[in-house]
Every structure is written in structure tokens, then in C-alpha cells.
Amino acid sequence: MKRLVTENVGMKLLSLALAGLLWVAIVGEQELSSSVSVPVEYKNFPKSLEASSEMVSRVNLLVHAPPEKLEAGNLAGAALVVDLTEVTRPGERTFNLDRQSLRLPQGVTLERVIPSQIRLRFEQRTARDVPVIIRYANTPMPGYRILKQEVYPEVLRVVGPQSRVEELQSAETDPIDLSGVLSEAELRVNTFVADGQVRIEGPSLVRVRIIMERIAQPALEQ
């Protein structure tokens, strides 16, 4: 037994060291599978059309790579690019999400995209004017009422997909606080449209003028 242990000690230690190095090399090269979220980028958007469906902003990728390749810094530039060059008329279009549309760093292999397809609906771009509605955060001070209110401009132009623009009834101001307004006030406030697919063309600030009057109190009975 002693002879088995002591014979060719150098060769045995060398073999052990080589085996250890080989194990470290093999373990170090092991790839991991992981799910990562990446942004969706759209390019070559048609100039006369608008997307009336919700735009997908992120997708999940099932990938595998060495551990160091899956670090956040290495994946910072990863993105899925959807090319809209072939969209030339209104309607629904389905886009396949695969390796050809993906920007991934070297050493990272794609297994699949979740979801594997997205469908977008396109409509003609339309613009029209909608009235501006003044909103108030509270009621006038006790004993006062609004005698007159003005907003300038009275209408704002909105732009977006045709069906959504046609459904939009108005733009609204941010709520105006009437606390302490006893005579006249002029304010500049932002406006808002409730449909996220429709946008205000040009400045969204409007000027609001409010004139208050005191309510006559009834005479006390003698």
C-alpha cells in the first residue's frame, strides 16, 4: 500500500493538477440559460400612417451563454428591431420576431422570443381641432361664484390615427385651484388628451382667465 502511494509521486501530482485545471476549464465554459427583457425598436415608420393599436415596447428573450456574457453591461445594447418598410397602407400587419430582427452581443445565443409575433393595426394619420375644457380642482370660496371664464386658444389641433382622433371629444386643462381667487385671475396651464395614441400638435399650454363675483346675501328678516 505504501509503495502505491509513494511510487511516481511527481507524475501523480502532475496528473491531479492537470485534472483540476481541466475541471476548472470545463466548468468555466459552461453556458447558462436565462430569460432577459429587451426593448423593441421600430424603424422606417410610414410617414402618412399611425399605429392605432398599442405598441409593444419590450419582449422577453430565452437565451444561453457563458455567465459573464449574461451580465447587464454586456446586454445593454441588445434590442429587437421591427422594420416597418413594407407597411404602405392601412390595415393589420403581423411581424415575426426571430434572430434576424434581433441585435445581440457575440457569444449570446437565442433560443426563442416571447412573444414570437406581434400584430399592429395601422390607420391613416388625421388631424382636427377639439375644444379645450377648463377643469377646476375645487369650488369657489364661500360667498363667491364664477362670473366669467375664458380660455385661449379655445381649440387645439390633435393628430393621430383616424378612428381615435374622430372619437376624441375635447382636450382638458390641468385642474385649476380656486382657493383664494376672489376677483380675477389669469393662469397658464397645461392641457391633456385622454387617448395615449393621440397627441396635441404644437404647444399644449393655454391661458385661462377667470372672473369671480360675490354672491349677494339675502337680507335678514326683522
C-alpha positions as CSV (number, residue, x, y, z in Angstrom):
1,M,0.0,0.0,0.0
2,K,2.8,2.4,0.9
3,R,4.5,1.6,-2.3
4,L,1.3,2.5,-4.3
5,V,1.2,5.9,-2.6
6,T,4.9,6.8,-2.9
7,E,5.7,5.5,-6.4
8,N,5.8,8.2,-9.1
9,V,4.6,10.9,-6.8
10,G,5.6,13.6,-9.2
11,M,3.6,12.1,-12.1
12,K,0.6,11.6,-9.8
13,L,0.6,15.2,-8.6
14,L,1.0,16.4,-12.1
15,S,-1.9,14.3,-13.3
16,L,-4.0,15.6,-10.4
17,A,-3.1,19.2,-11.2
18,L,-4.0,18.7,-14.9
19,A,-7.3,17.1,-14.0
20,G,-8.1,20.1,-11.7
21,L,-7.2,22.6,-14.4
22,L,-9.4,20.6,-16.9
23,W,-12.3,20.6,-14.5
24,V,-12.0,24.4,-13.9
25,A,-11.8,25.0,-17.7
26,I,-14.9,22.8,-18.3
27,V,-16.9,24.5,-15.5
28,G,-15.8,27.9,-16.6
29,E,-17.1,27.3,-20.1
30,Q,-20.5,26.0,-19.0
31,E,-23.4,28.0,-20.5
32,L,-26.4,29.2,-18.7
33,S,-29.9,29.6,-19.9
34,S,-31.6,32.8,-18.9
35,S,-34.7,35.0,-19.7
36,V,-33.9,38.6,-20.4
37,S,-36.1,41.6,-21.2
38,V,-35.0,43.8,-24.1
39,P,-36.6,46.9,-25.8
40,V,-38.4,46.8,-29.1
41,E,-37.2,49.4,-31.6
42,Y,-39.3,50.4,-34.7
43,K,-37.6,51.7,-37.8
44,N,-38.8,53.1,-41.1
45,F,-42.2,54.1,-39.7
46,P,-44.6,55.1,-42.6
47,K,-45.0,58.9,-42.8
48,S,-48.7,59.0,-43.6
49,L,-49.8,56.2,-41.2
50,E,-50.3,55.9,-37.5
51,A,-50.4,52.8,-35.3
52,S,-53.8,52.7,-33.7
53,S,-53.1,49.5,-31.6
54,E,-50.8,49.6,-28.6
55,M,-47.1,49.4,-29.5
56,V,-45.2,46.6,-27.8
57,S,-42.3,48.2,-26.0
58,R,-40.4,45.2,-24.6
59,V,-40.2,41.4,-25.2
60,N,-38.5,38.6,-23.3
61,L,-35.7,36.5,-24.8
62,L,-34.8,33.0,-23.8
63,V,-31.0,32.9,-24.4
64,H,-28.0,30.8,-23.3
65,A,-24.4,32.0,-22.9
66,P,-21.4,31.8,-20.6
67,P,-22.3,33.6,-17.3
68,E,-20.1,36.6,-18.0
69,K,-22.0,37.2,-21.3
70,L,-25.3,37.5,-19.4
71,E,-24.2,40.4,-17.3
72,A,-26.3,43.6,-17.6
73,G,-23.4,45.6,-19.0
74,N,-22.9,43.1,-21.9
75,L,-26.6,43.1,-22.8
76,A,-27.0,46.9,-22.6
77,G,-27.2,47.2,-26.4
78,A,-29.5,44.2,-27.0
79,A,-32.8,45.1,-28.8
80,L,-35.3,43.7,-31.1
81,V,-35.7,45.8,-34.2
82,V,-39.0,45.8,-36.2
83,D,-38.7,47.1,-39.7
84,L,-41.9,48.8,-41.0
85,T,-40.6,49.4,-44.5
86,E,-43.3,47.2,-46.1
87,V,-46.2,48.9,-44.3
88,T,-47.6,51.2,-47.0
89,R,-51.4,51.2,-46.4
90,P,-53.9,51.0,-43.5
91,G,-54.7,47.6,-42.0
92,E,-53.3,44.9,-39.7
93,R,-49.8,43.5,-40.1
94,T,-48.1,40.6,-38.3
95,F,-44.4,40.7,-37.6
96,N,-42.3,37.6,-36.8
97,L,-39.8,38.1,-34.0
98,D,-36.8,36.0,-34.7
99,R,-33.0,36.0,-34.8
100,Q,-32.9,38.1,-38.0
101,S,-34.7,41.0,-36.2
102,L,-32.6,40.8,-33.1
103,R,-29.4,42.7,-32.0
104,L,-27.5,40.5,-29.6
105,P,-23.8,40.7,-28.5
106,Q,-21.4,38.0,-29.6
107,G,-21.5,34.8,-27.5
108,V,-25.2,35.0,-26.7
109,T,-27.4,32.5,-28.5
110,L,-31.1,33.0,-28.9
111,E,-33.4,30.1,-28.1
112,R,-36.7,31.9,-28.6
113,V,-38.6,35.2,-28.4
114,I,-41.6,35.6,-26.2
115,P,-44.0,36.5,-27.8
116,S,-42.8,35.2,-31.1
117,Q,-45.1,37.6,-33.1
118,I,-46.7,41.0,-32.7
119,R,-49.6,42.3,-34.7
120,L,-50.1,46.1,-35.2
121,R,-53.0,47.9,-36.7
122,F,-52.3,51.0,-38.9
123,E,-54.6,53.8,-39.9
124,Q,-54.4,57.0,-41.9
125,R,-53.0,59.9,-40.0
126,T,-55.7,62.5,-39.3
127,A,-55.7,65.9,-37.6
128,R,-58.7,68.0,-36.3
129,D,-59.5,70.8,-33.8
130,V,-61.1,69.9,-30.5
131,P,-62.4,72.4,-27.8
132,V,-60.5,73.0,-24.6
133,I,-62.4,72.3,-21.4
134,I,-61.5,74.1,-18.2
135,R,-61.2,71.8,-15.2
136,Y,-61.3,73.0,-11.6
137,A,-59.8,71.3,-8.6
138,N,-62.4,72.7,-6.1
139,T,-65.4,75.0,-5.9
140,P,-65.1,78.8,-5.4
141,M,-64.6,80.3,-2.0
142,P,-67.8,80.6,0.1
143,G,-69.9,83.6,-1.0
144,Y,-68.4,83.7,-4.5
145,R,-69.1,82.2,-7.9
146,I,-67.6,82.2,-11.3
147,L,-68.9,85.1,-13.3
148,K,-66.9,84.5,-16.5
149,Q,-64.2,82.1,-17.7
150,E,-62.2,82.3,-20.9
151,V,-59.5,80.0,-22.4
152,Y,-57.2,80.9,-25.2
153,P,-56.8,79.3,-27.6
154,E,-60.3,77.8,-27.4
155,V,-59.4,74.9,-29.6
156,L,-56.3,72.8,-30.0
157,R,-55.3,70.7,-33.0
158,V,-54.8,67.0,-32.3
159,V,-53.1,64.4,-34.5
160,G,-53.2,60.6,-34.5
161,P,-54.9,57.5,-36.0
162,Q,-58.1,58.4,-37.8
163,S,-60.6,56.4,-35.6
164,R,-59.1,57.7,-32.4
165,V,-59.0,61.3,-33.5
166,E,-62.6,61.1,-34.5
167,E,-63.6,59.7,-31.2
168,L,-61.8,62.3,-29.1
169,Q,-64.3,65.0,-27.9
170,S,-62.0,67.5,-26.2
171,A,-58.7,68.4,-24.5
172,E,-58.8,69.3,-20.8
173,T,-56.7,71.7,-18.7
174,D,-55.0,70.6,-15.6
175,P,-57.3,71.2,-12.6
176,I,-57.2,74.9,-11.5
177,D,-57.2,75.7,-7.8
178,L,-59.8,78.4,-7.0
179,S,-58.6,78.8,-3.4
180,G,-58.0,82.5,-2.8
181,V,-59.4,83.7,-6.1
182,L,-61.8,86.5,-5.1
183,S,-61.8,88.8,-8.1
184,E,-59.9,88.0,-11.3
185,A,-57.1,85.6,-12.1
186,E,-55.1,84.7,-15.3
187,L,-53.1,81.5,-15.4
188,R,-51.2,79.5,-17.9
189,V,-51.9,75.8,-17.6
190,N,-51.1,72.6,-19.5
191,T,-53.7,70.6,-21.4
192,F,-54.2,66.8,-21.7
193,V,-55.9,64.4,-24.1
194,A,-57.1,61.1,-22.7
195,D,-56.1,58.9,-25.6
196,G,-52.4,58.0,-25.5
197,Q,-52.4,57.3,-29.3
198,V,-53.4,60.9,-30.0
199,R,-51.1,63.9,-29.4
200,I,-51.5,67.7,-29.3
201,E,-49.9,69.4,-32.3
202,G,-47.8,72.3,-31.1
203,P,-47.8,73.9,-27.6
204,S,-50.1,72.3,-25.0
205,L,-50.1,75.4,-22.8
206,V,-53.3,77.6,-22.7
207,R,-54.2,80.8,-21.0
208,V,-57.2,80.8,-18.7
209,R,-58.9,83.9,-17.4
210,I,-61.4,83.7,-14.5
211,I,-63.6,86.5,-13.1
212,M,-65.3,85.9,-9.8
213,E,-68.2,87.8,-8.3
214,R,-69.6,88.0,-4.8
215,I,-73.0,86.4,-4.3
216,A,-75.5,88.9,-2.8
217,Q,-76.5,87.7,0.7
218,P,-80.3,87.7,1.4
219,A,-81.4,90.5,3.7
220,L,-82.1,89.3,7.3
221,E,-85.7,89.4,8.4
222,Q,-86.5,92.0,11.0
